[in-house]
Amino acid sequence: MSRLDHHAAPPAAVMMELMMGAWIAQSITAAVDLGVADALEDGPASGDELARQLGVDADALKRVLRALIGIGIFRKRRDGRYELNALADTLRTESPVSMAGMARWVGSPQHREHWSHLTDAIRTGNAVVPAVRGKPVFEYLAGEAELAEIFNAAMTGVSDFAIAPVVAAYDFTGFDTIVDVGGGHGRLLTAILESAPQARGVLFDLPEVVAKAPALLRKHGIEKRVHIVGGSFFDAVPAGADAYVLKNVIHDWPDDDAVRILRTVRAAAGPNARVLLIEFVIPDHDRNFHGKWVDIEMLVVANARERTAAEYGRLFTQTGFRLNQVVDTVGPISVVEAIAV
């Protein structure tokens, strides 16, 4: 529908609207930073009540809400009070699939500064974070505790967004042991094991990351089915499983590092083991696709990239795997399946 609108409207007006997307994103970030959606969690409130609760200027808050309501975020009742709608609910911190972390990451001053150097990234083909911060992005985040917390919350929200479509689209019931490589606190592995009750899991990530996993596993009653292992996927991963899942891992790295990771997995995998990459797969068309914009994010921050199916196939060929199939989901994420050869 948006493409039809663009064809019908004057080109300059369409371009103006597209560029205003930056203002929309920053207004969403401000609403999350202030906690507007969280404040409305218990029910509607007037603008003055919200302003007092949040400690902000009432007129400025009403103006931002007016703009957000115009694009379908939040709702104003006939009595003048504001309330959540479906889109605004995703901005709550405790929403089942929360986009609050992503809003804070995209709109953080540091990340806005990174994107302001996109022109330089295009000129050089290199990520801007090392040039601006003096170190690669993950090293930079390690020294910025508050920003790292925002980033981790953003990645958790994105992970939650993708989990249900992946588990619905791919059949995990044929595996006995599934290793989630770079699996964080185990949200994806939990969903996989709930869909495959006969399987056992191994959660593998950096020691400081998996240290926080037991509470989540206990919450879902699967702690006895999961073995937790700390380590680096550049060194070694747990051996002997028949499936290795890597969700949004390979896209974080340039080709040389991606090959190193996959070779480490291949060294641990037995004959005919599957490696399952859960990633955006760039399609062979010129239509808009979420992953094409994430690809620019990877260019800006990490010298990394989203890939086509053919590009994943070439990575597999170098690392002892063979591309078997790409399983699409109802969302923009796919499951790229390869077999150890």
C-alpha positions as CSV (number, residue, x, y, z in Angstrom):
1,M,0.0,0.0,0.0
2,S,2.8,2.4,0.8
3,R,4.3,1.8,-2.7
4,L,0.9,2.6,-4.2
5,D,0.7,5.8,-2.2
6,H,4.2,6.8,-3.3
7,H,3.3,6.3,-7.0
8,A,0.2,8.5,-6.5
9,A,1.8,11.4,-4.6
10,P,4.2,14.0,-5.8
11,P,7.8,12.7,-5.7
12,A,9.1,15.6,-3.5
13,A,6.3,14.9,-1.0
14,V,7.1,11.2,-0.9
15,M,10.8,12.0,-0.3
16,M,10.0,14.4,2.5
17,E,7.8,11.8,4.2
18,L,10.6,9.2,3.9
19,M,13.2,11.5,5.4
20,M,10.9,12.3,8.3
21,G,11.2,8.7,9.3
22,A,14.3,9.8,11.3
23,W,12.0,12.1,13.3
24,I,9.5,9.4,13.9
25,A,12.1,7.0,15.1
26,Q,13.5,9.5,17.5
27,S,10.0,10.4,18.9
28,I,9.5,6.7,19.5
29,T,12.8,6.5,21.3
30,A,11.9,9.5,23.5
31,A,8.5,7.9,24.4
32,V,10.4,4.8,25.5
33,D,13.1,6.7,27.4
34,L,10.4,8.6,29.3
35,G,8.5,5.4,30.0
36,V,5.2,6.6,28.5
37,A,3.9,3.1,27.5
38,D,4.9,1.7,30.9
39,A,3.0,4.5,32.6
40,L,-0.1,3.6,30.7
41,E,0.1,-0.1,31.5
42,D,-2.5,0.1,34.3
43,G,-5.0,2.2,32.3
44,P,-5.7,5.5,30.5
45,A,-4.4,8.8,31.8
46,S,-4.7,12.4,30.9
47,G,-1.8,14.3,29.4
48,D,-1.4,16.3,32.6
49,E,-1.5,13.1,34.8
50,L,1.1,11.5,32.5
51,A,3.3,14.6,32.6
52,R,3.2,14.7,36.4
53,Q,3.9,11.0,36.7
54,L,6.9,11.1,34.3
55,G,8.2,14.5,35.4
56,V,8.1,16.2,32.0
57,D,6.6,19.2,30.4
58,A,2.9,18.6,29.7
59,D,2.6,20.6,26.6
60,A,5.7,19.0,25.0
61,L,4.5,15.5,25.9
62,K,1.0,16.1,24.4
63,R,2.6,17.4,21.1
64,V,4.8,14.3,20.8
65,L,1.8,12.0,21.6
66,R,-0.3,13.9,19.0
67,A,2.3,13.1,16.4
68,L,2.7,9.5,17.4
69,I,-1.1,9.0,17.5
70,G,-1.2,10.3,13.9
71,I,0.8,7.3,12.7
72,G,-1.0,4.8,14.8
73,I,1.1,4.6,18.0
74,F,-1.0,5.2,21.2
75,R,-4.7,6.2,21.2
76,K,-6.6,9.3,22.5
77,R,-10.0,8.5,24.0
78,R,-13.1,10.7,23.5
79,D,-12.6,11.9,27.1
80,G,-9.1,13.2,26.2
81,R,-7.2,10.5,28.1
82,Y,-4.4,8.6,26.4
83,E,-4.2,4.8,26.3
84,L,-2.2,2.0,24.8
85,N,-3.0,0.3,21.5
86,A,-1.4,-2.7,19.9
87,L,1.6,-0.8,18.6
88,A,2.2,1.2,21.8
89,D,2.0,-2.0,23.8
90,T,5.2,-3.2,22.1
91,L,7.0,-0.2,23.7
92,R,6.3,-1.5,27.2
93,T,9.4,-2.9,28.9
94,E,7.5,-6.0,29.9
95,S,5.6,-6.5,26.7
96,P,5.6,-10.2,25.6
97,V,7.6,-9.0,22.5
98,S,9.1,-5.7,23.6
99,M,10.6,-3.3,21.1
100,A,11.6,-0.9,23.8
101,G,15.2,-2.0,23.8
102,M,15.5,-1.6,20.1
103,A,13.9,1.8,20.2
104,R,16.5,2.9,22.8
105,W,19.4,1.4,20.8
106,V,18.4,3.0,17.5
107,G,17.8,6.4,19.1
108,S,20.7,6.4,21.5
109,P,23.1,9.4,21.0
110,Q,26.0,7.0,20.4
111,H,24.2,5.0,17.7
112,R,22.9,8.1,16.0
113,E,26.4,9.3,15.8
114,H,27.5,6.0,14.2
115,W,24.8,6.3,11.5
116,S,25.8,9.9,10.9
117,H,29.0,8.5,9.4
118,L,27.2,6.2,6.9
119,T,28.7,8.2,4.0
120,D,32.2,7.4,5.3
121,A,31.3,3.7,5.5
122,I,30.1,3.7,1.9
123,R,33.2,5.5,0.7
124,T,35.6,3.1,2.5
125,G,33.6,-0.1,2.8
126,N,34.5,-0.2,6.5
127,A,32.5,0.0,9.7
128,V,32.6,3.4,11.3
129,V,32.7,2.3,15.0
130,P,36.5,1.4,15.0
131,A,37.2,4.8,13.4
132,V,34.9,6.8,15.8
133,R,35.5,4.8,19.0
134,G,39.0,3.4,18.4
135,K,37.9,-0.2,18.8
136,P,35.5,-2.8,17.3
137,V,31.9,-2.5,18.4
138,F,31.8,-5.4,20.9
139,E,35.0,-4.1,22.6
140,Y,33.4,-0.7,22.6
141,L,30.2,-2.0,24.2
142,A,32.2,-3.9,26.8
143,G,33.4,-0.5,28.2
144,E,30.0,1.2,28.0
145,A,27.9,-0.6,30.6
146,E,24.6,1.4,30.1
147,L,24.8,1.3,26.3
148,A,25.6,-2.4,26.4
149,E,22.5,-3.0,28.5
150,I,20.4,-1.2,26.0
151,F,22.0,-3.2,23.1
152,N,21.3,-6.5,25.0
153,A,17.7,-5.5,25.6
154,A,17.4,-4.7,21.9
155,M,18.8,-8.0,20.8
156,T,16.5,-9.8,23.3
157,G,13.5,-8.1,21.8
158,V,14.6,-9.0,18.2
159,S,15.1,-12.6,19.3
160,D,11.7,-12.8,20.9
161,F,10.2,-11.4,17.7
162,A,11.8,-14.2,15.6
163,I,11.4,-17.2,17.8
164,A,7.7,-18.1,17.2
165,P,8.0,-18.0,13.4
166,V,11.1,-20.1,13.4
167,V,9.7,-22.8,15.7
168,A,6.5,-22.9,13.6
169,A,8.4,-23.2,10.3
170,Y,11.1,-25.7,11.1
171,D,10.7,-29.2,12.5
172,F,13.2,-29.8,15.3
173,T,11.7,-33.1,16.4
174,G,14.2,-35.2,14.5
175,F,17.1,-34.2,16.7
176,D,18.3,-35.8,19.9
177,T,20.8,-33.2,20.9
178,I,20.7,-29.5,19.9
179,V,23.4,-27.0,20.6
180,D,22.5,-23.4,20.6
181,V,25.7,-21.6,19.7
182,G,25.8,-18.0,21.0
183,G,22.4,-18.8,22.6
184,G,22.4,-16.0,25.2
185,H,20.1,-16.8,28.1
186,G,18.4,-19.6,26.3
187,R,15.2,-18.1,25.0
188,L,15.4,-19.7,21.6
189,L,16.6,-23.0,22.9
190,T,13.7,-23.0,25.4
191,A,11.2,-22.6,22.6
192,I,12.9,-25.3,20.5
193,L,12.9,-27.8,23.3
194,E,9.3,-27.1,24.0
195,S,8.5,-28.0,20.4
196,A,10.7,-31.1,20.5
197,P,10.0,-32.7,23.9
198,Q,12.3,-35.7,23.2
199,A,15.4,-33.6,22.6
200,R,18.0,-32.4,24.9
201,G,19.8,-29.1,24.6
202,V,23.2,-27.5,25.2
203,L,23.3,-23.8,25.7
204,F,26.7,-22.3,24.7
205,D,27.8,-18.7,25.0
206,L,30.4,-16.7,26.8
207,P,30.6,-17.6,30.5
208,E,29.4,-14.2,31.7
209,V,26.3,-14.5,29.4
210,V,25.2,-18.1,30.2
211,A,25.7,-17.4,33.9
212,K,22.3,-15.7,33.7
213,A,20.5,-18.5,31.9
214,P,19.4,-20.9,34.8
215,A,16.6,-18.6,35.9
216,L,14.9,-18.6,32.5
217,L,15.4,-22.4,32.1
218,R,13.8,-23.0,35.5
219,K,10.9,-20.7,34.7
220,H,10.1,-22.9,31.7
221,G,10.7,-26.2,33.5
222,I,13.4,-27.4,31.2
223,E,16.6,-26.9,33.3
224,K,17.1,-30.7,33.5
225,R,17.1,-31.0,29.8
226,V,19.8,-28.4,29.2
227,H,23.5,-28.5,29.8
228,I,25.1,-25.1,30.1
229,V,28.6,-24.6,28.7
230,G,30.6,-21.3,28.6
231,G,33.2,-20.6,26.0
232,S,34.0,-18.8,22.7
233,F,32.8,-20.1,19.4
234,F,36.2,-19.0,17.9
235,D,37.9,-21.6,20.1
236,A,35.6,-24.7,20.3
237,V,31.9,-25.6,20.7
238,P,30.4,-28.7,22.4
239,A,30.9,-31.8,20.3
240,G,28.7,-34.7,19.2
241,A,25.3,-33.0,18.7
242,D,23.2,-33.7,15.6
243,A,22.1,-30.1,15.3
244,Y,23.9,-26.8,15.8
245,V,21.7,-23.6,15.9
246,L,23.3,-20.2,15.4
247,K,20.8,-17.4,15.5
248,N,22.0,-14.0,14.3
249,V,25.6,-15.0,14.9
250,I,27.1,-15.3,11.4
251,H,25.7,-11.9,10.3
252,D,27.7,-10.2,13.0
253,W,31.0,-11.1,11.3
254,P,32.8,-10.5,8.0
255,D,33.5,-13.6,5.8
256,D,36.8,-14.5,7.3
257,D,35.5,-14.6,10.8
258,A,32.3,-16.3,9.7
259,V,34.4,-19.1,8.1
260,R,36.3,-19.4,11.4
261,I,33.1,-19.9,13.4
262,L,31.7,-22.4,11.0
263,R,34.9,-24.4,10.9
264,T,34.8,-24.6,14.7
265,V,31.3,-25.9,14.5
266,R,32.3,-28.4,11.8
267,A,35.1,-29.7,14.0
268,A,32.6,-30.5,16.7
269,A,29.8,-31.9,14.5
270,G,29.5,-35.5,13.7
271,P,28.7,-37.0,10.2
272,N,25.4,-35.7,8.7
273,A,24.9,-33.2,11.6
274,R,22.9,-30.2,10.7
275,V,23.9,-26.6,11.1
276,L,20.9,-24.2,11.2
277,L,21.6,-20.5,10.7
278,I,18.7,-18.4,11.7
279,E,19.3,-15.2,9.7
280,F,17.9,-12.7,7.2
281,V,18.4,-14.1,3.7
282,I,18.6,-11.3,1.2
283,P,16.1,-12.2,-1.6
284,D,16.8,-11.9,-5.3
285,H,14.3,-9.0,-5.9
286,D,14.4,-5.2,-5.7
287,R,11.4,-4.9,-3.4
288,N,11.7,-3.6,0.2
289,F,12.9,-6.2,2.7
290,H,13.7,-5.7,6.4
291,G,17.0,-7.5,6.0
292,K,18.3,-5.1,3.5
293,W,18.2,-2.3,6.1
294,V,19.7,-4.5,8.8
295,D,22.5,-5.1,6.3
296,I,23.3,-1.4,6.3
297,E,23.3,-1.5,10.1
298,M,25.9,-4.3,9.9
299,L,28.0,-2.2,7.5
300,V,27.9,0.8,9.9
301,V,28.8,-1.0,13.1
302,A,30.7,-4.2,12.4
303,N,32.2,-4.7,9.0
304,A,29.6,-7.5,8.8
305,R,26.7,-8.2,6.5
306,E,23.4,-10.0,5.7
307,R,23.8,-12.6,2.9
308,T,22.0,-14.2,0.0
309,A,21.4,-17.9,-0.1
310,A,24.3,-18.2,-2.6
311,E,26.6,-16.4,-0.3
312,Y,25.7,-18.7,2.6
313,G,26.3,-21.6,0.3
314,R,29.8,-20.4,-0.4
315,L,30.6,-20.1,3.3
316,F,29.4,-23.6,3.8
317,T,31.5,-24.9,1.0
318,Q,34.6,-23.5,2.6
319,T,33.8,-25.0,6.0
320,G,32.9,-28.6,5.5
321,F,29.1,-28.2,5.1
322,R,26.7,-28.4,2.2
323,L,23.7,-26.0,1.8
324,N,20.6,-28.2,2.0
325,Q,17.6,-25.8,2.1
326,V,16.4,-22.4,3.1
327,V,13.2,-22.6,5.1
328,D,11.2,-19.3,5.0
329,T,9.0,-18.3,8.0
330,V,6.0,-16.0,8.2
331,G,8.5,-13.3,9.2
332,P,11.6,-11.9,7.5
333,I,13.9,-14.4,9.2
334,S,14.7,-17.8,7.5
335,V,16.4,-21.0,8.6
336,V,19.4,-21.8,6.5
337,E,20.1,-25.6,6.8
338,A,23.4,-27.2,5.9
339,I,24.6,-30.8,6.3
340,A,28.1,-31.8,7.5
341,V,30.0,-33.6,4.7
